[in-house]
């Protein structure tokens, strides 16, 4: 197989000052992309600012012969999103790839979670991805090409204790992907979600060292790079990835059962009596978007 390259392509990676984002930025540059390294250098809870994080990644990329510039803007706010994309336009002339990787955590059990904790995490993960994606989408639509990655999480897909805010934000990124796919597909803008598990600042207090050693960011980057390549034609999919294991997760609809046929009232007892057929996933069907759902239901009814 020919090597996957990104010569002539411009990538924006948010949260690229450390961990997964730093790894993505370096690997894109290593394979020829010009990279906007976006990171305000904040603490895990979103506080503070430190330009050194993005600057160091830019230095590393330039030292290996690559092209990169730093962006210190927060992802939160449409003005900030526009400035991040404008950095790419001013420095390299376009945007081809966007990896929405920026994130913070404020983990607390549900009853201890404050409104500020909720808003801060949703702002960075969900609103931030929207703000940067909207600005990048406009450039991609005009040129008829784009690759977008949203970073979801197993916490969002399956739930986790003490992470109601984080889980909700990460699930929101799946919904954002679905809509970006619906509006962007005809313009060759592909959008996928990854749910990675990798050793990072967010996980260092949760994992023993022998496990974290196996879950390095370098095990996630190959999937991200492939999904962002010209060779990839896959869109609107969710991928689990950790330690070299890759799999697809899908939201599925069961075959279900029609009750009443529109000719009689349906009772709770009807639901109880048919619960197995309602919940059985023996013949599941993925529905690609809302119109498919309506067509499917029309056929069922």
N, C-alpha and C positions, 0 to 999 in steps of 0.2 A: 504494500500500500504506500501511496505517496504520503510524505509527512504533512500533517496538518499545519498550515502556516497562516499568519495574520499580517503579512506584508501589505502595507497600504491601508490597513484597518486602524480605527481609532476606538479604544476601549475606555470607558469610565468604570472605575471600581470604587464604590463607596465603602467607608470603613476599612480602607486599605492600608492603614498604618500599622496593623498587627494581625496575627493569626491568619485566618482564611483569606481575608482581603489582601494582605501583603503577599501571600503565596500566589493568589490569582494574578495580581499585578505583575509580579516578577515573571511568571510563566507566560503571560501574554506578551510581555516585552521580549522574553527570550526567543519567542517564535515570530517576532517581527512587528508586533503591534506598537503603536504609539499609545501611551497610557496616561490618563488623568488619575492621579493618586489622591482620592478625596478622603480626608480625615481631619476633624478639628482637634484630635488628640485628647478626647475626654476620658474621664474615669468610667468604670463599668456602670455607674448609676447615672451617667450623663452629665456630671458636673465637671467644671474646669475646661481649660483649653491648653493645648501644647502642640505648637507647629512642628516640633522636632520629630514626631512620629511619621508624618507624611514626608518630611524632608529626608529622613533617613532612607526610606524606601526609594525615593527618587534618586538619591545618591547611589544606592546599590544598583539600580537599573542603568544609570548612566555609566557606572564603573564597568559594567559588562557590555557596554557598547549600545545600549538601548536608548529609546527616547521616552521621556516622561516629564510631567509637570505636576506640581502639587496644587491641591485645592483644599482650603481650610474651612470652607463653608459647612455649616450644619445642613443636613438634608431637609430639615423641617421648614416649611414655608415655600410658597411658589416662587418668591423672589430668590430664595437660596437655591432652589432647584434650577431656576433659569441661569443663575451665576455659575453653577457647576457645569452646566452644559455649555455656557458661553466660554468658559475656560478651554474646553475642548475645541470649540470653533475658532477661538482666537489663536490657539497654539498649533492646531493641526488641521483645521479647515472643515471638520465634519464629526459625526458620531456614528459608529457602526454597531457598537456593543455597549450594553449597560448591565452591570452586575449590581443589583440592590443587595448589599451585604451589611450595611451599617445597622448597628443595634446596640441596645443597652439592656440591663436587667435590673429590676427592683423586686426581688423575690420576697414574698410574705404569704403566710397562710391567708385564706380567703377573708376571714373576719378581721384580720389586722391590716389588710390592704387599704390604702387611702386613695381618695380621688386623685390626688397629685401623682401617686405611684402609677395609677391606671393611665392617666393622661400622658405622662412622660413617656411611658413605654409604647403606647399606641401612637404617639406623635412621631417617634423616631422610626419605628418599624413600618407601620402602615401608612401614616400620612407622609412620612419621608419618602417612601418608595413611590407613592403617588406623585409627589411634587417633582422628583427628578425624572420619573418615567414620562410624565406629561410633556416636559420640556424636550426630552430626548425623542419622544414619539413624533413630535412635529418635524424634527429634522429627518428622522427615518422615513416617515410617510412621504415627504417631499422627494426623497431619493429612491424610494421603492426598495429599501433594504434595511433590516435591523434584526438584532438578536438581543433578547432581554431575559435575564435570569432573576427570579425572585427567590429569596431565601426564606423558606418556611422552616418547620421544625417538627420533630416527633411530638414535642409538647403541644403543638397546634393540631396535629393530625390525630393524636391519641390521648392527649391530656397529661398533666403532671402536677403533683402536689406543690402548692406554694407558687404557682405560676399562672394564675388566672389572667393577669394582664398580658403576660408574654404569650400565653397560649392563644388568647383572642387575637392578638396582633398577628401572630404567625398564621392563623387560619384566614385572617383577612387578606393575606398575601396570595392565598389560593384563589379567592374571589377576584382579586385584582388581576391575576393572571388570566382567569377565564374571560373577563371583559376585554383585556388588551388583546387576547387572541381573537375574539369576535370582531373587533374593529380593525385589527392590524393584519389579519391573515392575507387579505387580498392585496396588501402592499408589501408582501414578503417580510413582514415583521413577525418573527417567531418568538413566543414567550413560554418559558417553562419554569417550574418550581423545583428546587432541591430541598431536601430535609436532611441536612448533614449532621453527623456527630463527629466532632474533631476536638483534639486537645487545644484549648485556648484559654484566655483570661477568664472566660465565662465558666469553664469547666474545671479549672485547676483545683478548686476546693471540693469537687465532687468525685473525682476519679483517683484511684490509686495509680502510682507512677508506672507500674508494669502495664496497666491498661492504656494510660495516656500515651505511652511510648508507641503503641500500635495504632493510635488514632491521630496521626499527624496530619496537618492540613494538606500535605502533598498527596495524600490518598484521595482527597476530594477534588483537587484541581483538574485531573484528567477529564472527569465528567463535565465540569463547567466549560472547559476549553472546547470539548467536542460539541456541546450544545450551542456554543457561540460561533462555531465554524461555518463556512460556506457549505461544507460537506453535509452538515445536518439539515434534515428536512422535517424533523419531529417538532411538534408544537403542542401546547396545552397538556403537558404531562407532568406528573409529580414523581420525583425520584428520591428514594431513601439511599443514603450513601454513608458508609463508615468502614474504616479499616480495610478498604479494598472490596467490600461487599456493596453491590449496586442492585437495586430492584425498583420496580414501578409500583406506585400506589394509585388506586383509582377510586373515585366516588361512583358507586354502582346503584342501579335501581333494580329491585326484585321484580319478578313477573307479577306478583301480587294476585289480587282477586277482585272481581267486580261484584259489588253487593247492591242489590236493589234495582240495578239497571235503570235508574231514573224513574221507576214506576211505583216505588213504595218507599216509605220511610225506613231508615237504617237505625238500628238500636245498638246500644253498647254491648248487648248480648250477642248481636251479629258479629261485632268486632272480636269479642272473646272466642266465639265458636270458630272463627276463621283466622285466628292469630297465627297459626303455623304458616298458612299460605301467604299472609301479609308479610311475614318476616323472613320467609325462606329465601335463601340466596343460591339455590341450586341452579337456576338459570338466570344469572345476573346480566344486566345490560348497561354498558356505559352510554351516557347521553352527552353528546358533545357540546350542545348549547341549548338555550331555552326553546328555540323553534323545534329542535329535535324532540324535546320533551313534549311539546304540544302535539307534534305529529304522532309520537308514540302513544300518548294518551288517547288521541282520536282513534287510533287503530284498536286500542284495547276496549274503548267504550263503544 
